[in-house]
């Protein structure tokens, strides 16, 4: 299958480039040209006008299908770029939404992605209407011939429809949690930055063959399986991965999935220890701040430094030091691909479950709305 071609505009940092290329690949784009800059938030285009002129000259020879801008663009910036370059512009949000759409498999994850798409559209509706009133025809932004009130009402009505369906899913999850407690099941959830190896670890612990991939956002829907730890049956769940610079409304769309992390007995935070120190610290900070905002207690977290077969023992210790984990007894270096320390991990999980406090279901009613700031 032929991939659409793209020019990628991203920051001049190695970790930013690596993640941006990963997002492009996961969305199905072949990057033919990479443009890196230190600043991507200039008021008119995101880029400086001189850089936009240079980009315009490149288009005739490269002939991309799309330009991917690795930053969150304001609607006016997106429109200015699209109109000047006569090209479809995908900013970081739109690119991630495309990946979500490709990855969504369950009915719930499809609804969650639809909600995120509608919120993205709503956030840009005001600018589209303003341009339409000025006589502009922002074809790249897709307002079509909607009247202003019809346009807003159409989005709101669709959002309300999706919201009611997601509310039913959330209620169903709460009933499942109550049933698990009645039967005395302890629960474990895997969390972490996207592509840290959560699903591979899940497969190793459960004997499942869930789809594994180095691509970002392989898992969008929660999968729960039963495992046995020292003659005790417990439930373990795999969850959607986190990523930096993602707006709160996207995470809010996945609220019913992420709230499982609040009520689980133990959260295994999976970390890719083979990342560079810079990447490691950025991703760890993103994970911990997200879990904190969701309301996950630090007391029930276990930290797993995965992919330890790709680095030396000394590098593992150095990275644990960088993350200030060495004084924490609840961390372990493992390798999901070789099986290194998996038995020890099961022991650590069992000990953590044995010491985990009882979570009362009535607290669910009191949980605030999830509001997450993904800024680094």
Secondary structure, 3 states (H helix, E strand, C coil): CCCEEEEEEEECCHHHHHHHHHHHHHHCEEEEEEEEECCCCECCCECCHHHHHHHHHHHHHHCCCEEEECCCCCHHHHHHHHHHHCCCEEEHHHHHHHHHHHHCCCHHHHHHHHHHHHHHHHHHHHHHHHHHHCCCCCHHHCCCCCCHHHHHHHHHHHHHHHHHHHHHHHHHHHHHHHHHHHCCCEEEEEEEECCCCHHHHHHHHHCCCCCCCCCCCCCCCCEEEEEEECCEEEEEEECCCECCCCCHHHHHHCHHHHCHHHHCCEEEEEEECCCCHHHHHHHHHHHHHHHHHHCCCHHHEEEEEECHHHCCHHHHHHHHHHCCCCCCCCEEECCCCCCCCHHHHHHHHHHHHHHCCCCCHHHHHHCCCCCCCCCC
